[in-house]
Amino acid sequence: MTMTYLFLAYTAFWLLLAGYLWSMAARQRRLAQEVADLSAALKRYEAQDRVTRRHGL
């Protein structure tokens, strides 16, 4: 009987750990995409800024 509870506890632990790691991986992918989007926006801003400075606007 004790081994059943131990097995269930280990199973619950590993399932929780797997879910946590999955959520961290998903968060990392979202943050990486956000950084890429911000980097692209900054490059567009810098390119536009160079154009307006060149034309004295």
Biopython code that builds the backbone (N, CA, C, O; Angstrom):
import numpy as np
from Bio.PDB.StructureBuilder import StructureBuilder

atoms = [
    (1, "MET", "N", (0.827, -1.201, 0.000)),
    (1, "MET", "CA", (0.000, 0.000, 0.000)),
    (1, "MET", "C", (0.868, 1.261, 0.000)),
    (1, "MET", "O", (0.562, 2.225, -0.701)),
    (2, "THR", "N", (1.938, 1.254, 0.776)),
    (2, "THR", "CA", (2.822, 2.419, 0.854)),
    (2, "THR", "C", (3.471, 2.695, -0.496)),
    (2, "THR", "O", (3.647, 3.850, -0.883)),
    (3, "MET", "N", (3.823, 1.635, -1.207)),
    (3, "MET", "CA", (4.468, 1.807, -2.506)),
    (3, "MET", "C", (3.519, 2.464, -3.517)),
    (3, "MET", "O", (3.971, 3.186, -4.406)),
    (4, "THR", "N", (2.240, 2.226, -3.392)),
    (4, "THR", "CA", (1.268, 2.856, -4.283)),
    (4, "THR", "C", (1.283, 4.372, -4.093)),
    (4, "THR", "O", (1.289, 5.127, -5.065)),
    (5, "TYR", "N", (1.289, 4.807, -2.844)),
    (5, "TYR", "CA", (1.325, 6.240, -2.579)),
    (5, "TYR", "C", (2.642, 6.857, -3.045)),
    (5, "TYR", "O", (2.666, 7.969, -3.573)),
    (6, "LEU", "N", (3.727, 6.127, -2.843)),
    (6, "LEU", "CA", (5.024, 6.614, -3.291)),
    (6, "LEU", "C", (5.042, 6.750, -4.812)),
    (6, "LEU", "O", (5.523, 7.748, -5.349)),
    (7, "PHE", "N", (4.515, 5.738, -5.500)),
    (7, "PHE", "CA", (4.433, 5.794, -6.953)),
    (7, "PHE", "C", (3.575, 6.977, -7.409)),
    (7, "PHE", "O", (3.949, 7.697, -8.336)),
    (8, "LEU", "N", (2.437, 7.176, -6.765)),
    (8, "LEU", "CA", (1.560, 8.290, -7.129)),
    (8, "LEU", "C", (2.238, 9.639, -6.855)),
    (8, "LEU", "O", (2.098, 10.578, -7.639)),
    (9, "ALA", "N", (2.959, 9.727, -5.762)),
    (9, "ALA", "CA", (3.663, 10.976, -5.443)),
    (9, "ALA", "C", (4.739, 11.267, -6.479)),
    (9, "ALA", "O", (4.865, 12.399, -6.946)),
    (10, "TYR", "N", (5.520, 10.241, -6.842)),
    (10, "TYR", "CA", (6.551, 10.442, -7.863)),
    (10, "TYR", "C", (5.922, 10.800, -9.210)),
    (10, "TYR", "O", (6.430, 11.665, -9.924)),
    (11, "THR", "N", (4.842, 10.151, -9.550)),
    (11, "THR", "CA", (4.163, 10.449, -10.818)),
    (11, "THR", "C", (3.659, 11.886, -10.824)),
    (11, "THR", "O", (3.832, 12.599, -11.813)),
    (12, "ALA", "N", (3.041, 12.313, -9.740)),
    (12, "ALA", "CA", (2.541, 13.683, -9.654)),
    (12, "ALA", "C", (3.701, 14.673, -9.751)),
    (12, "ALA", "O", (3.597, 15.692, -10.435)),
    (13, "PHE", "N", (4.796, 14.375, -9.070)),
    (13, "PHE", "CA", (5.964, 15.265, -9.125)),
    (13, "PHE", "C", (6.474, 15.406, -10.547)),
    (13, "PHE", "O", (6.694, 16.524, -11.012)),
    (14, "TRP", "N", (6.667, 14.295, -11.250)),
    (14, "TRP", "CA", (7.210, 14.352, -12.603)),
    (14, "TRP", "C", (6.237, 15.026, -13.572)),
    (14, "TRP", "O", (6.667, 15.723, -14.492)),
    (15, "LEU", "N", (4.952, 14.828, -13.378)),
    (15, "LEU", "CA", (3.982, 15.508, -14.234)),
    (15, "LEU", "C", (4.009, 17.022, -13.991)),
    (15, "LEU", "O", (3.958, 17.809, -14.936)),
    (16, "LEU", "N", (4.089, 17.414, -12.729)),
    (16, "LEU", "CA", (4.186, 18.849, -12.426)),
    (16, "LEU", "C", (5.477, 19.443, -12.974)),
    (16, "LEU", "O", (5.473, 20.547, -13.518)),
    (17, "LEU", "N", (6.574, 18.720, -12.834)),
    (17, "LEU", "CA", (7.851, 19.201, -13.361)),
    (17, "LEU", "C", (7.802, 19.334, -14.885)),
    (17, "LEU", "O", (8.281, 20.325, -15.437)),
    (18, "ALA", "N", (7.232, 18.351, -15.556)),
    (18, "ALA", "CA", (7.107, 18.406, -17.013)),
    (18, "ALA", "C", (6.238, 19.591, -17.441)),
    (18, "ALA", "O", (6.563, 20.283, -18.406)),
    (19, "GLY", "N", (5.141, 19.824, -16.730)),
    (19, "GLY", "CA", (4.278, 20.967, -17.053)),
    (19, "GLY", "C", (4.983, 22.286, -16.836)),
    (19, "GLY", "O", (4.847, 23.210, -17.639)),
    (20, "TYR", "N", (5.734, 22.379, -15.757)),
    (20, "TYR", "CA", (6.490, 23.602, -15.476)),
    (20, "TYR", "C", (7.538, 23.856, -16.552)),
    (20, "TYR", "O", (7.673, 24.979, -17.037)),
    (21, "LEU", "N", (8.279, 22.819, -16.926)),
    (21, "LEU", "CA", (9.304, 22.979, -17.966)),
    (21, "LEU", "C", (8.672, 23.344, -19.304)),
    (21, "LEU", "O", (9.227, 24.149, -20.052)),
    (22, "TRP", "N", (7.521, 22.760, -19.612)),
    (22, "TRP", "CA", (6.825, 23.094, -20.853)),
    (22, "TRP", "C", (6.410, 24.568, -20.841)),
    (22, "TRP", "O", (6.555, 25.260, -21.849)),
    (23, "SER", "N", (5.898, 25.047, -19.714)),
    (23, "SER", "CA", (5.468, 26.443, -19.646)),
    (23, "SER", "C", (6.669, 27.395, -19.737)),
    (23, "SER", "O", (6.560, 28.470, -20.327)),
    (24, "MET", "N", (7.800, 27.011, -19.162)),
    (24, "MET", "CA", (9.005, 27.846, -19.263)),
    (24, "MET", "C", (9.508, 27.901, -20.701)),
    (24, "MET", "O", (9.946, 28.954, -21.164)),
    (25, "ALA", "N", (9.448, 26.781, -21.407)),
    (25, "ALA", "CA", (9.863, 26.758, -22.811)),
    (25, "ALA", "C", (8.947, 27.633, -23.663)),
    (25, "ALA", "O", (9.416, 28.351, -24.546)),
    (26, "ALA", "N", (7.646, 27.575, -23.401)),
    (26, "ALA", "CA", (6.696, 28.405, -24.146)),
    (26, "ALA", "C", (6.948, 29.881, -23.856)),
    (26, "ALA", "O", (6.902, 30.705, -24.769)),
    (27, "ARG", "N", (7.212, 30.222, -22.605)),
    (27, "ARG", "CA", (7.500, 31.608, -22.241)),
    (27, "ARG", "C", (8.780, 32.091, -22.924)),
    (27, "ARG", "O", (8.845, 33.225, -23.399)),
    (28, "GLN", "N", (9.791, 31.229, -22.971)),
    (28, "GLN", "CA", (11.057, 31.594, -23.614)),
    (28, "GLN", "C", (10.841, 31.857, -25.104)),
    (28, "GLN", "O", (11.409, 32.799, -25.656)),
    (29, "ARG", "N", (10.027, 31.030, -25.755)),
    (29, "ARG", "CA", (9.747, 31.254, -27.181)),
    (29, "ARG", "C", (9.023, 32.578, -27.399)),
    (29, "ARG", "O", (9.339, 33.309, -28.337)),
    (30, "ARG", "N", (8.047, 32.892, -26.534)),
    (30, "ARG", "CA", (7.331, 34.174, -26.664)),
    (30, "ARG", "C", (8.266, 35.352, -26.440)),
    (30, "ARG", "O", (8.201, 36.342, -27.168)),
    (31, "LEU", "N", (9.127, 35.255, -25.450)),
    (31, "LEU", "CA", (10.061, 36.354, -25.181)),
    (31, "LEU", "C", (11.066, 36.513, -26.305)),
    (31, "LEU", "O", (11.416, 37.639, -26.662)),
    (32, "ALA", "N", (11.541, 35.407, -26.875)),
    (32, "ALA", "CA", (12.474, 35.491, -28.001)),
    (32, "ALA", "C", (11.809, 36.175, -29.193)),
    (32, "ALA", "O", (12.441, 36.982, -29.876)),
    (33, "GLN", "N", (10.540, 35.859, -29.447)),
    (33, "GLN", "CA", (9.818, 36.506, -30.543)),
    (33, "GLN", "C", (9.626, 37.990, -30.262)),
    (33, "GLN", "O", (9.744, 38.817, -31.166)),
    (34, "GLU", "N", (9.331, 38.327, -29.019)),
    (34, "GLU", "CA", (9.148, 39.732, -28.662)),
    (34, "GLU", "C", (10.453, 40.515, -28.831)),
    (34, "GLU", "O", (10.438, 41.651, -29.306)),
    (35, "VAL", "N", (11.571, 39.913, -28.446)),
    (35, "VAL", "CA", (12.870, 40.571, -28.625)),
    (35, "VAL", "C", (13.155, 40.769, -30.113)),
    (35, "VAL", "O", (13.654, 41.820, -30.514)),
    (36, "ALA", "N", (12.844, 39.771, -30.925)),
    (36, "ALA", "CA", (13.047, 39.897, -32.372)),
    (36, "ALA", "C", (12.164, 41.005, -32.946)),
    (36, "ALA", "O", (12.615, 41.780, -33.790)),
    (37, "ASP", "N", (10.914, 41.084, -32.498)),
    (37, "ASP", "CA", (10.013, 42.140, -32.967)),
    (37, "ASP", "C", (10.520, 43.525, -32.557)),
    (37, "ASP", "O", (10.491, 44.464, -33.352)),
    (38, "LEU", "N", (10.982, 43.642, -31.318)),
    (38, "LEU", "CA", (11.508, 44.930, -30.849)),
    (38, "LEU", "C", (12.775, 45.323, -31.594)),
    (38, "LEU", "O", (12.981, 46.496, -31.904)),
    (39, "SER", "N", (13.616, 44.349, -31.878)),
    (39, "SER", "CA", (14.835, 44.627, -32.634)),
    (39, "SER", "C", (14.502, 45.123, -34.043)),
    (39, "SER", "O", (15.122, 46.066, -34.535)),
    (40, "ALA", "N", (13.536, 44.493, -34.682)),
    (40, "ALA", "CA", (13.122, 44.922, -36.024)),
    (40, "ALA", "C", (12.513, 46.323, -35.971)),
    (40, "ALA", "O", (12.767, 47.142, -36.854)),
    (41, "ALA", "N", (11.715, 46.601, -34.946)),
    (41, "ALA", "CA", (11.116, 47.935, -34.820)),
    (41, "ALA", "C", (12.204, 48.988, -34.599)),
    (41, "ALA", "O", (12.129, 50.086, -35.150)),
    (42, "LEU", "N", (13.201, 48.655, -33.803)),
    (42, "LEU", "CA", (14.289, 49.599, -33.567)),
    (42, "LEU", "C", (15.070, 49.869, -34.845)),
    (42, "LEU", "O", (15.455, 51.009, -35.105)),
    (43, "LYS", "N", (15.306, 48.845, -35.638)),
    (43, "LYS", "CA", (16.015, 49.036, -36.909)),
    (43, "LYS", "C", (15.200, 49.918, -37.852)),
    (43, "LYS", "O", (15.757, 50.775, -38.538)),
    (44, "ARG", "N", (13.879, 49.709, -37.890)),
    (44, "ARG", "CA", (13.039, 50.561, -38.742)),
    (44, "ARG", "C", (13.072, 52.002, -38.252)),
    (44, "ARG", "O", (13.145, 52.930, -39.057)),
    (45, "TYR", "N", (13.020, 52.191, -36.950)),
    (45, "TYR", "CA", (13.069, 53.533, -36.367)),
    (45, "TYR", "C", (14.388, 54.206, -36.696)),
    (45, "TYR", "O", (14.407, 55.371, -37.093)),
    (46, "GLU", "N", (15.496, 53.483, -36.536)),
    (46, "GLU", "CA", (16.803, 54.064, -36.822)),
    (46, "GLU", "C", (16.943, 54.413, -38.299)),
    (46, "GLU", "O", (17.526, 55.444, -38.637)),
    (47, "ALA", "N", (16.415, 53.566, -39.185)),
    (47, "ALA", "CA", (16.476, 53.852, -40.619)),
    (47, "ALA", "C", (15.649, 55.098, -40.933)),
    (47, "ALA", "O", (16.089, 55.945, -41.710)),
    (48, "GLN", "N", (14.486, 55.221, -40.356)),
    (48, "GLN", "CA", (13.644, 56.399, -40.582)),
    (48, "GLN", "C", (14.305, 57.646, -40.009)),
    (48, "GLN", "O", (14.237, 58.720, -40.608)),
    (49, "ASP", "N", (14.941, 57.507, -38.857)),
    (49, "ASP", "CA", (15.618, 58.642, -38.229)),
    (49, "ASP", "C", (16.760, 59.140, -39.112)),
    (49, "ASP", "O", (16.965, 60.348, -39.235)),
    (50, "ARG", "N", (17.503, 58.220, -39.726)),
    (50, "ARG", "CA", (18.589, 58.616, -40.625)),
    (50, "ARG", "C", (18.047, 59.383, -41.826)),
    (50, "ARG", "O", (18.662, 60.355, -42.266)),
    (51, "VAL", "N", (16.903, 58.957, -42.360)),
    (51, "VAL", "CA", (16.307, 59.616, -43.527)),
    (51, "VAL", "C", (15.871, 61.032, -43.149)),
    (51, "VAL", "O", (16.130, 61.976, -43.896)),
    (52, "THR", "N", (15.211, 61.191, -41.996)),
    (52, "THR", "CA", (14.720, 62.512, -41.626)),
    (52, "THR", "C", (15.886, 63.459, -41.291)),
    (52, "THR", "O", (15.803, 64.656, -41.563)),
    (53, "ARG", "N", (16.948, 62.939, -40.713)),
    (53, "ARG", "CA", (18.109, 63.802, -40.430)),
    (53, "ARG", "C", (18.802, 64.222, -41.712)),
    (53, "ARG", "O", (19.271, 65.354, -41.831)),
    (54, "ARG", "N", (18.865, 63.315, -42.665)),
    (54, "ARG", "CA", (19.526, 63.608, -43.918)),
    (54, "ARG", "C", (18.797, 64.725, -44.671)),
    (54, "ARG", "O", (19.425, 65.551, -45.334)),
    (55, "HIS", "N", (17.487, 64.740, -44.563)),
    (55, "HIS", "CA", (16.681, 65.732, -45.282)),
    (55, "HIS", "C", (16.350, 66.945, -44.401)),
    (55, "HIS", "O", (15.622, 67.841, -44.827)),
    (56, "GLY", "N", (16.868, 66.971, -43.216)),
    (56, "GLY", "CA", (16.660, 68.105, -42.334)),
    (56, "GLY", "C", (15.229, 68.268, -41.863)),
    (56, "GLY", "O", (14.785, 69.391, -41.625)),
    (57, "LEU", "N", (14.511, 67.196, -41.726)),
    (57, "LEU", "CA", (13.111, 67.273, -41.286)),
    (57, "LEU", "C", (12.985, 67.141, -39.813)),
    (57, "LEU", "O", (11.875, 67.184, -39.282)),
]
sb = StructureBuilder()
sb.init_structure("model")
sb.init_model(0)
sb.init_chain("A")
sb.init_seg("    ")
for serial, (resi, resn, name, xyz) in enumerate(atoms, 1):
    if name == "N":
        sb.init_residue(resn, " ", resi, " ")
    sb.init_atom(name, np.array(xyz, "f"), 0.0, 1.0, " ", f" {name:<3s}", serial, name[0])
structure = sb.get_structure()
